[in-house]
Amino acid sequence: MDCYRSLARPLLFKLDPERAHHLGIAALRYACPAPARALLRGLCSVHDSALRQRLWDLDFANPVGLAAGLDKDAVAIEPLLAMGFSHVEVGTITGQGQPGNDQPRLFRLVDDEAVINRMGFNNPGCTAVAQALGRRYHAVGQGRRRPSGVLGINIGKTKLVDLEQALDDYRASVASLAPYADYMVVNVSSPNTPGLRDLQAEASLRPLLAGVRETLDEVAPGRPLLLKIAPDLSEDGIDAAVDVALECGCNGLIATNTTITRSGLSCGQARLDEIGPGGLSGAPMRALSTKVLARVARRVDGRVPVIGVGGVASAEDAWDKICHGASLVQVYTAFIYHGPLLVRRINRGLLKLVHAHGLRNIAQAIGRNL
């Protein structure tokens, strides 16, 4: 029996979404000591060599990771990894601390298993997060006290920083956080920071990524750098973003962030008008994000790995992303709706699909539908 969906979720969903989010993170942070994490790991983890991959000289125990946005402040890394994720991506973290946008700013669309958010990168800033990470972990390569899985750190622009000074803001985050990251992600695709998506334009993206790559190589030489893109770019915009990312030394791409579109929703227009602007995530954006993923994967043509995000709620969803070019997938919204056992269900299902298709390893499925 899944106690989350039958007991915990109904209680959490009676609360305001943001309050429920903070309560869940606090529970993971303060009420999940090592013995509880060991029990979680035993319950949620799926261990099989057919699911393992080595990407960017990092070992991924399975293809399923947690997308940025859940653990914004990097405070619940170990409990989340104990739930079976091969990797956890924290953030988005900005150069300066900021409160984010006005509340309410997080909304559930329960019938659609979707979320609309306009959080606005609320976080304590790169210096505070780096200090907190330093109290728990050694820097990469500097000791054995490291996360039990792969740690990604997602960085974005501080709202009050002008676009002309965006590179300096990203550089500050890289300088503070890169020592603790197994990989870094440049986020220029959130719809909730005014002007941020303008940085995806080729003329802005090239100097930004080149500067971030330069700083990353100064702080942590060779550390993988990924670019996360929006699903709302034109086809030419997608191609340009991929080309610039590769030119500037990015080691991978993440497709995609949330969407500003509202197609395919069962809730009425009155409810959407009440909610207002924000990024939509969850089941309704599955097809759109997979379409963008496939275009990114074809453009990349195997030169770097791609991570698929958007609407993954089952093994079949994850398999579809992988067959359309994703080496890894990430979940977020489905985790809210389905709870900790989701990761186990996805990985068990992927294992069955690997065997059903006569494959030895999940990597053999990457891009088979392109």
Sequence and secondary structure as in RCSB ss.txt:
>XXXX:A:sequence
MDCYRSLARPLLFKLDPERAHHLGIAALRYACPAPARALLRGLCSVHDSALRQRLWDLDFANPVGLAAGLDKDAV
AIEPLLAMGFSHVEVGTITGQGQPGNDQPRLFRLVDDEAVINRMGFNNPGCTAVAQALGRRYHAVGQGRRRPSGV
LGINIGKTKLVDLEQALDDYRASVASLAPYADYMVVNVSSPNTPGLRDLQAEASLRPLLAGVRETLDEVAPGRPL
LLKIAPDLSEDGIDAAVDVALECGCNGLIATNTTITRSGLSCGQARLDEIGPGGLSGAPMRALSTKVLARVARRV
DGRVPVIGVGGVASAEDAWDKICHGASLVQVYTAFIYHGPLLVRRINRGLLKLVHAHGLRNIAQAIGRNL
>XXXX:A:secstr
  HIIIIIHHHHTTS HHHHHHHHHHHHHHS  HHHHHHHHHHH    GGG EEETTEEESSSEEE TTSSTTS 
 HHHHHHTT SEEEEEEEESS B  S S  EEEEGGGTEEEE     B  HHHHHHHHHHH   TTS S   SSE
EEEEEE  TTS GGGHHHHHHHHHHHHGGG SEEEEE   TTSTTGGGGGSHHHHHHHHHHHHHHHHHHSTT  E
EEEE TTS HHHHHHHHHHHHHTT  EEEE   BS  TT  S HHHHHHH S EEEEGGGHHHHHHHHHHHHHHH
TTSS EEEESS  SHHHHHHHHHTT SEEEESHHHHHH THHHHHHHHHHHHHHHHTT SSGGGGTTTT 
